[in-house]
């Protein structure tokens, strides 16, 4: 499934996806959405960042859009349970984005704030309720929320929910769910307690597993250069002049920094341009097009502006400044090494940025190797220690593209992908297992098509019907 056009979603949803520049479903979406649209239960093993929110939000919106019913006071049609307020808010925003051309009412219910607005929203009637367990139970106990008309139940980040001690609350909520419902269950890990919980909730689920095949960190040749702030520009010029640095993205922390770096490169005769939030959308697009067409050698960007950049053949990512958010590092370096190509990511690190580097190393689970020929700095790293090699890292190893600049391939975009998503950036491997039969279908061996290393993989197993479950598979109503 390479295109959202191939999925049977109603037009207003497709329009919203086009507005967001979503073209290709992520592996979890490609497998979950078609199954969920038919009314199947789904057991999804996937982490945040894989696109799982849309994987459950789109089929729910599709169902609600087709039904086109008025919302019923206090009785939501869909409930999404999330472990934290932050995640609930994000999910609510995703429903607003994907459902913006539909008349679907969404409400949020979470603790830590006054409940009155939430109660009023419920009284006005909602289709989709996104909630954390504690406040949901409170409002249920007070009679403000009734789940008896629920069509779809989603449990998101189930493992985190259990880690946070929500199991007793969850059990009480599950007791209130109607038998005749669809359940979608997502968890990043599947320890026995989660498997047990999923069996209580799900009926003959389609199982979808999406794991990062190789993390970005494994694919990309990463190096760190310890330096002083004042040396960065010279280092950068040396690096981008290297033969194998054919198409380079440089990241700065600030918009001003991006302008300054780009200007100085230009003055040094290196074609470059900056993109950041102060530039108009049109200006950004023009710059990106020029970069794609090799009219610009170096693109200097801030994190925000670089979201969603999807350009093939980026040989080098250079972190002129280290990001303060370690996740941004993974997103940044994922701009190179696309489509299994090996890329090079070089990070400049001053003594003031050491903590940022440590946080990054913790996240990626390994030390970023020193650029070759650099002496190892001691903690606190003085200027002399880090400049022992003259401050210039050796040429990055293994540039993926031809050394002949004139033969540089014209950049081509394969369309927008996950904006800064580490999993998608490296290509997720997915497997889908076991389809639940619809009432009209004869029972046959379950099927599922997954994407593994870019190839379709079919597996055939079926989840057993959970003991004591009187629930029957239910075809989706129009
Ligand atoms: P999630 O895992 O749901 O938190 O999604 C991670 C990020 O990927 C979010 O910023 C989404 O907007 C983005 N995203 C999800 N699906 C797609 C897609 N098919 N194409 C591009 N971006 C996507």
Boltz pocket constraint, residues with backbone or C-beta under 6 A from the ligand:
constraints:
  - pocket:
      binder: B
      contacts: [[A, 20], [A, 21], [A, 22], [A, 23], [A, 24], [A, 25], [A, 26], [A, 29], [A, 47], [A, 48], [A, 49], [A, 50], [A, 51], [A, 52], [A, 53], [A, 54], [A, 416], [A, 417], [A, 418], [A, 419], [A, 421]]
      max_distance: 6.0
